[in-house]
Amino acid sequence: MFTGIVENTGVIKELIVTGGNTSFWIESALAGELRVDQSLSHNGVCLTVEEVKGARHQVTAIAETLSKTNLSSWKPETIVNLERCMQLNGRLDGHIVQGHVDCTAQCTQVVEKAGSWEFSFTFPQQFAALVIEKGSVTVNGISLTCFNITDDQFTVAIIPYTFEHTNMNGLAKGDTVNIEWDLIGKYVARIAKLNK
């Protein structure tokens, strides 16, 4: 479990393709605090730390993960958002995030607003029931609040701190991001569907 509060960013340094899997070596300031078998969110995708060497750690994404997230587009020097799993003795500063990406979305617009930024995204319409005005969404592992909702679009506002400390500062129109919808909303939608 995660909170969607990004701790640090990492830089992809090496990719190793083995069959349908891709392993990534990622360099970050968090590496020294990581341990093998630890769950770590990478752009909102929960991956297991397999090895740690100095300032780098290695994780592997299987074909299923690569096909449903933006990890297949990662290349050397790609910057990714990192978050260690939450501790039960701490505050839940964002919202409950599993690290299980539901879909990807495409950035359709970036607007600078004199000290903040608004990013708009289009997503598959089949997920329309899972997004609500002022509801929570995870974009590349970042807990954010949606507004200007339609059946296939939403907008989020980014404060300067988030812009400076995540990979949002490199996001441009046309880029693909990982989306995880709010867990509670998914259960409510499922129950409503079963009770029709």
C-alpha positions in Angstrom: 0.0 0.0 0.0 1.1 3.5 -0.8 -0.2 7.0 -0.3 0.6 8.7 -3.6 3.0 11.1 -1.9 6.2 10.8 -4.0 9.4 10.6 -1.9 12.0 11.0 -4.6 12.6 10.6 -8.3 14.9 8.1 -9.9 16.7 7.9 -13.3 16.6 4.8 -15.5 20.2 3.8 -16.1 19.9 0.4 -17.8 17.3 -1.8 -19.3 17.7 -5.6 -19.7 15.2 -7.5 -21.8 14.8 -11.2 -21.1 12.0 -12.9 -23.0 8.8 -10.9 -22.3 10.3 -9.2 -19.2 12.3 -6.0 -18.8 14.5 -5.3 -15.9 15.4 -1.7 -15.0 18.4 -0.4 -13.0 17.3 2.9 -11.4 19.5 5.4 -9.7 18.1 7.5 -6.9 18.8 9.0 -3.5 16.5 6.3 -2.0 18.7 3.4 -3.1 20.7 3.3 0.2 17.5 2.9 2.2 16.1 0.1 0.1 16.2 -3.7 0.7 15.7 -6.7 -1.5 12.0 -7.9 -1.5 10.7 -4.4 -0.7 7.7 -3.1 -2.6 8.4 0.2 -4.2 6.1 2.4 -6.4 7.6 3.4 -9.7 5.3 6.0 -11.5 2.5 4.3 -9.5 3.5 0.7 -10.4 4.3 -1.5 -7.5 7.5 -3.4 -8.3 9.7 -5.6 -6.1 13.3 -4.5 -5.4 15.4 -7.4 -6.6 18.9 -6.0 -6.1 20.6 -2.9 -4.6 24.1 -1.8 -5.6 25.3 1.6 -4.4 23.0 4.3 -5.6 21.0 1.9 -7.8 18.3 -0.7 -7.5 16.9 -3.2 -9.9 13.3 -4.2 -10.6 11.6 -6.3 -13.2 8.3 -5.8 -15.1 6.6 -8.7 -16.7 4.8 -8.6 -20.0 1.4 -8.0 -18.4 2.8 -4.9 -16.6 4.6 -3.6 -19.6 1.4 -3.9 -21.7 -0.9 -2.0 -19.3 1.4 0.8 -18.1 3.9 3.4 -19.5 6.9 1.3 -18.4 7.3 0.0 -22.0 8.2 3.5 -23.0 11.0 3.9 -20.4 14.5 4.3 -21.7 17.8 5.4 -20.2 17.5 8.8 -18.5 13.7 8.6 -18.1 12.8 10.1 -14.7 10.4 8.1 -12.6 8.5 8.9 -9.4 9.4 6.7 -6.4 7.5 6.0 -3.2 8.2 3.3 -0.5 5.2 1.5 0.9 3.4 3.2 3.7 4.0 2.4 7.4 0.9 1.8 9.6 2.3 4.1 12.3 2.4 7.1 10.0 -0.1 9.7 8.6 -1.9 8.9 5.3 -1.1 12.2 3.6 -2.5 11.3 0.2 -5.1 8.5 -0.3 -5.0 4.7 -0.3 -3.0 3.6 -3.3 -2.3 0.0 -4.2 0.3 0.5 -6.9 -2.0 -1.5 -9.3 -2.4 0.6 -12.5 -5.9 0.5 -14.0 -5.1 2.1 -17.3 -3.0 4.7 -19.0 -4.1 8.2 -20.0 -2.7 10.8 -22.4 -1.9 14.4 -21.5 -4.0 16.6 -23.7 -3.0 20.1 -22.3 -0.6 21.7 -20.0 -1.5 25.2 -18.8 0.8 27.4 -16.6 -1.3 29.4 -14.1 1.0 32.0 -12.6 2.6 29.8 -10.0 0.8 26.5 -10.5 0.1 24.2 -13.5 -3.0 22.4 -14.8 -2.7 19.1 -16.6 -5.6 17.7 -18.6 -5.8 14.0 -19.5 -8.0 11.8 -21.7 -8.7 8.2 -20.6 -10.6 5.2 -21.8 -14.3 5.9 -21.4 -15.0 2.6 -19.8 -13.5 4.0 -16.5 -15.9 7.1 -16.4 -17.8 5.8 -13.4 -14.6 5.7 -11.3 -13.7 9.4 -11.5 -15.7 12.1 -9.7 -15.4 15.9 -9.3 -12.9 16.6 -6.5 -12.2 12.9 -6.2 -8.8 11.3 -5.8 -6.7 9.9 -8.7 -3.2 8.6 -8.9 -1.2 10.0 -11.9 2.3 8.4 -12.3 2.1 7.5 -8.6 1.1 11.0 -7.4 -2.1 11.5 -5.3 -4.1 14.3 -7.0 -7.5 15.8 -7.1 -9.7 15.7 -10.3 -11.8 18.5 -11.6 -13.4 19.5 -14.9 -14.6 15.8 -15.3 -16.2 14.5 -18.5 -16.8 10.9 -19.6 -13.2 10.6 -20.9 -11.3 13.6 -19.5 -10.2 15.2 -16.2 -7.8 17.9 -15.1 -5.5 18.1 -12.1 -3.8 21.2 -10.6 -0.1 20.9 -9.6 1.4 23.1 -6.9 5.1 24.2 -7.2 6.4 21.7 -4.7 4.9 18.7 -6.6 6.0 20.2 -9.9 9.6 20.5 -8.7 9.9 17.2 -6.8 8.2 14.8 -9.3 8.4 14.0 -13.0 5.4 16.3 -13.7 7.9 19.0 -14.7 8.9 17.0 -17.7 5.4 16.0 -18.8 4.1 17.4 -22.1 1.1 17.2 -24.3 0.9 13.7 -25.9 2.8 11.9 -23.1 1.3 8.8 -21.5 0.8 8.4 -17.8 -0.2 5.6 -15.4 -3.6 5.9 -13.8 -4.9 4.2 -10.7 -8.5 5.1 -9.8 -9.6 5.5 -6.1 -9.9 2.1 -4.4 -13.1 2.9 -2.6 -14.7 4.1 -5.8 -13.8 0.8 -7.5 -15.5 -1.2 -4.8 -18.6 1.1 -4.9 -18.8 0.7 -8.7 -18.5 -3.1 -8.4 -21.2 -3.4 -5.8 -23.5 -1.1 -7.8 -23.0 -3.2 -10.9 -23.7 -6.5 -9.0 -26.9 -5.0 -7.4 -28.5 -3.9 -10.7 
